[in-house]
Amino acid sequence: MTAGRRAGDRRVVVTGMGVVSGLGTGTAEFARSLRAGRSGIGPLEEFGRAGFAHWNVGEVGRFEAADWFRAEDPREYGRAAQFAVAATRLAVRQAGLDEEELRHRRVLVSVGTTDGGTKELDQLAERRHRTGEVRPDPDIARRTPAERLSDAVVNELRLEDVESVTVPTACAAGNYAVGQGLDALRDGEADVALCGGTDALSRKTFAGFYRLGAMSPDVCRPFDADRKGMIVAEGAGMLVLEPLGAALARGARILAEVLGYGLSCDAHHPTAPDRDGVVRAVRAAHRDAGVSGADVDYVSAHGTGTRANDIVETAALREVFGADLPPVSALKSMLGHTLGAASALGTIACVLAMTEGFLPPTINHRTTDPECDVDCVPNVAVAARPRVTQNNGMAFGGNNAVVVLGRYDGPGAAGAGAGA
């Protein structure tokens, strides 16, 4: 690695992670599912299928919000906010942070999302359609604002000295939130960052992607010659970030180091990705992390399984890495596209790759598209010990965010099984 980070920056580490997903709740189950190449995709159950010719999705399944709320009434928050609270509680628990002590620390809460409270807007629209009532139900309406996602975490943990942000940069939003946490800790503006992303399935978003022709009729096959599109999903991923010195001082288990991140907003097209915009984000992340392409051992791709996205992402990676492109796999083949949670879950998967010693596979793979010439870790996880990993996030409107992480081998390093 080359020295590229700003002088005076504090090193920032991951000490806790929390997952709510179709591949399981908690990082231990999530890691087992990734290693096994398990699919979390199945027939839609959350709302009616009428009007759709195909309806596979990635649902969380059984989720009881009351299991995760201690202080607040979960009925005051929408499903995406409930996911965020559950994932944050899991992350804080894994980090070994006492909630009473956390209340007296300077905390940044940053939660990325695509849809915010769209699932609750679905309910308002359905109610109006069914009853003709114009005045919205106030109990539902107050659950819809996007800021309720981060508010739910703040209120449930009773945080006092806190900056609370919801980041609405769509499918790259989880990485944006991690980058914001990294900046706040590097610059001494916070003691702890709770950051990640969340989204819940909604009829509006499912129908929107369906009408765009972006939805696969069966499974998601990123980088495959026969790929037919994405699969919409839901979930949440949250991380606890701390300065290295503070984590060591309290005897925390350290899972990984956040080396850097890069952003770009090319505004090239409302939906189509732009190669040069992605290239700028990747190169910015490498500069910030103080690494070169040769240092990166694994890339967690955005990898939606749409024809345009996979070709553009491959071209961007080839532009940066040349012939030395490391393995590039796509979690969405297993998870589906969890929207605002996607890149947060990708960052968590990168940490697990380093702590658990494997590269997650791209399942459903048959034949690689010549225009997507990558080692996608087809179908079966590969044993490996990556030292530096990269997580890509790409979103509508040209919002791109890339996070680079490093294996931590110093004092307090978590060994294998850190996903527990």
N, C-alpha and C positions, 0 to 999 in steps of 0.2 A: 504493500500500500504506500501511496505517496502522501506527503503532508499537505493537506489541502484545506483543512478547517480553519476558521477564523481564530486568530490569537485570542486567548482569554476565554474561549468557549469551554464550558464545563461538559465533561463526558456524560451522556445520558443513557440510562439502561432500562430495560424492561424487567419488572419484578413481579408482575401479575398479568394474567390474561383470562378473559371470560368469553364463552361461546354459547349462543343459542342458535341452533341450526337444524336443518333436516338431516344432518349427519350426526346429530347428538347434541346434548347440552353438557357443557364442561369441556375443558381441553383434553382430558384423558380419553373420553369417548370420541371426541373429534379426531384426535391423533390416531386412535385405533381404526376409525373409519377411513381416514386418508391412507393409512398404510395398507389396509385391506382392499382399497379401490372400490369401496362400497358406493352404490348409488342412493341418493336421497330423493330421487324423482319418482313421482307416482301420480295417479289421477286426482284432479282437483276435487277438494271436499269443502273448501271454505265458503264458496258461494255457488250458485246454480250454473250449469253448463249449457243451458239453452242458448242457441245462437252461435255456438262455437263448434267447429268440425273436429277439433282436437283440443285437449285440455290437460296435458301433463304439466305439473308444476313441482317446485321444491318446497313443501310445507313443513313447518316445524312439528306439526302433529300435536300431541297432548302437551298443553302448557297451561299451568294454573298460576295466574298472576299472584294469587294470595300466598303462594309458597315463597315469594320473594319480597313482599312488602311487609315492613314491620311498623313504620311510622305513618305512612300515607294510606289513603283508601285507593286501591288500584282502580276502582271504577271511575276515578277522576281523570284517568289517563287512558289514551288509546293503546292499541296492541303494540305498535312500534315502540312507544315509550315504555311499556311494560317489559318488552324484550331488552331495552337498554338498561333498565334497572336490574334485571336478572343477570345480564352479562357483567355489569359493573360490580354487583355483589360478589360474583364468582371471581372476578379479577382482584378485588380488594382482599378477599379471603385468601387467594393464592399468594398474594404479596405479603401476607402476614401483618397487614396494617390494622391497628385497633381503630374502630370507627370513632370512638370518643376522642382519641388523639388527632384523628384526621380532621375533625371539626375545627381544630385550633391551628391547622396548617393553612398556608396559602395554596389554594387548589385551583387549577384550571379544569373545567369540564367542557370538552369539545366533542360534540356528537354529529357525525355526518349523516346525511339522508338524501334520498331522491324524492320520496313521496310525503314525508312529514306525516300529517294526519289524514291522508287521502282515504284511508279505509273508513274513517269516521265521516268524511264527506260523502262517501258511497251511501252510508246509512241515511244522511240527510236527504240526498237525492231520491233514494228509494221511498222514504217516508212522504216526500212531497208528491212524488209520482202516484203513490198509492192512495193518499188521502186528499190531495189538492191543497193541503195546508201550506201557506207561503211562509209563515213565521217559523224559523228553524227551532227545533227542540234545543233549549239552552244547555241541557245536560250533555247532549252530543256535541253541540257547537263549541263548547269550551275545551273539548279534547282535540280539536282539529289544528290549532296553530302549531307550526313546526317547532317553535321554541319550547313547546311542552316536552319535547324529547330530552333536552338537557335539563329543563326545570325538574323533570321527574327524578333525575339522579340527584340533583342538588337538594330537593325537598326531602326525598326519602332518606338520604344520608345526613340530613340536618347540617349541611355545610354552611359555614358562616363567612369566612374570608375567602370568597370565591368569585372567579370570573366564569360566567356561563354562556356558552356559544353553541348554536346549532348551525352547522355548515351545510348549505343546500346546493352543493356542487355535484349533485347527481351521483353517477356510478363511480366517480373518483373521490367521493366525499370522505370516505374513511381514511384514505391516505392524506388528504388535506388536514383532517383533524389530528393525525399523528404528527404531521409537520408542524402544526401550530403548537402542539405540546412540546415538541423538540425545541422550537424557538423560545418558548416561555421559560423552559428550564435552563437552556443555555445562557439566556440573558438575565437570569436571576429574578424573573417576574413571578415565578411560582415555585413552590416546594415540591408539589406533586401534580402530575397531569393525569386525568382520567379521560381517555380519548378513544374514539373508534367510530362505529357507524351502526345504523339500524334501519330496517324497513319491514313493513308487514304487507302481505299480499292484499291487493285491492282490485275490485272489478274494473275500475277505470284504467289502471295501468296494464292489467292483463289484456283488456280489450284494445288499448292503444297500441301495444306491441303486436298484437294479433292483426290489427288493421294495417299496420306498417308492413306486414308480411315478414316480420323478423322472427317469428316463432317456429320452432321445429315441431313437426307433427308427432315425433316420437321421443328421440333422445338428443342430447347435445354432443356434437362431435367436433370439437375445436381442431383446426389444422387438417382435418380429414377431407379428402377429395369429394366425399359424398355428404358433407355437412349441409344442413338445411336450416340452421338458425339456432336461436337461443331458447332457453327454458326459464321462465320467470320464477323467482323463489323469494323467500323471506328469511329473516334472521337478524342476529346482532353479534358483533364482536367488539369487545372493549379491552383496552390495555391500561396498565398502571405504569407510568414512566416516572423515574426519579433521577436526580443527579447521582452519579456513581458514588461520590463521597458520602452522601446522606444514606444511600442504600447500604454501604459497607458499615457505616457507623451504627446502624440499627440491626446489623446481622442478617440482612435480607438475603434470600436466594436470588441470584442474578441469572436471568434466563438468556439475555442477549444484550448487545449494545446497538442503539440506533445511531448509525454513522452519519446519515444525512438524508436529505430529500430534495426533490426538484419539481417545479411546477411550470406549466405553460398554459396559456389560453389563446389558442390560435384563431378562434372564431371563424374558422374556414367554412363551416357548413353547420346548419342546425343539428344534423344527425350523423353525417358521414365523418369518419376520422381522417386526419391529415398526417401523412408520414413525417413531414418536417416539424410539425408541432410536437409529435411524440418524441422525435429525436432530441429536440431542445430540452424536454423534460428529463429524459434519461441522462443527457450530458450534464445538465444542471445538478442532478442528484449525485452523479459521480464526482463532480467538482466539490460539492458540499461535503461529501463523505470522505474525500481525499483518496479515492480509488481510481483505478483505470479499469477498462473492460476486462483486461487479463486477470484482474483480481476476483471477479465475480464468478462464483461456482454454480449458481442456480438462479433462474429467473422464474418467478411465479407470474405467468402471463395474465393480461386482462382476459384474453381468450374466450370471447363470447360464443364462438361457433357460427357467427354470421360470415358470409363470404367476404364482405368488405373489411370488417374489423380484423380478421385473422391475416389477410394479405397485407394490410397496412402495418399492423403491428410487427409482422415478420420482416417487412422491408425496413422498418425503423430500427429494429434490433440488428439487422445485418449491416445497416449503415454505421452503427456505433461499434459493433463488435467485429465486423468483418468475418473472416473464416473461423475465428476463435469463439463462436457463440456457444455458451454452455448449455446444458439441458434446460428446456423451457416447457413447463407443463401447465395445464389449465384446470384449476379446481372446479370451474363451472361445469365440467363434464360430469362431476359427481354431485355438486351442490345445487346446480342451476345458478341463475344470476340473481344474487341477493341485493342488487341495486346499491343503496347507500352503505350497506354492510359489506359489500363484496371485497373492496380493497382492504378493509380492516381485517376480515377473515383471511385474506391473502397474506397480510403481514404476520398474523398469528401462525399461519401455516409455514411461513419462512422461519420463524423462531423454532417451531417444532421440528423442522427439517434439521436444524443445527443441534438442538438438544436431544432429539430422538434418533438421529443418524439415518435418515432416509429421505428420498426425493418422492413427493407425491406423484401419482401417475395421472395421465390423461386417459380416461376410460372411454369405451365405445369406439376405440380407434381401429380402423381397418387398413386404409391406404392413405399415406401422406400426400396432400396436394403439393405438386411441384412448386407452386408459388408460396408455399408455407413450409419451406425446407428447414425444419428444426428437429432436434431430438426432443420429441414431446413426452418422453418417458411413457411409451405406449402401454396402457392397460395394467401394468404391474409396477408397484413401487420398487425403487432401486435402493439398496443399501449404499450410503454415502456419508461423508463427514464434511459438508460444506462449511467453509470459513466465512464467506461473504455471500449474502443472498440479496436479491433485488425483487421488489414487488411492484408491478405495473398497475395503474388505474387510469382508465380513459372514459370520458363522459361526453354526452351530447354538448354541443356548443364549443367543442374543442378544449374542454377542461381536462387537463392531463396532470397526473400526480404520481411520482415514483419515489419509493422509499428504499433505502439501502440499509441493511442490518449486518452486524458482524457477530461471529461466535465469541462469547466471552469465556476466557480460560483463567482469569485471575482469581483472587481471593473471593470466596462467596459464590463461585460458579455453580450453577445447578447442573447435576449430571443427568444421565439417562433416566427417564421416568419423570422429568420435570413437568410433563403434561398432567400429572395427577392432580 
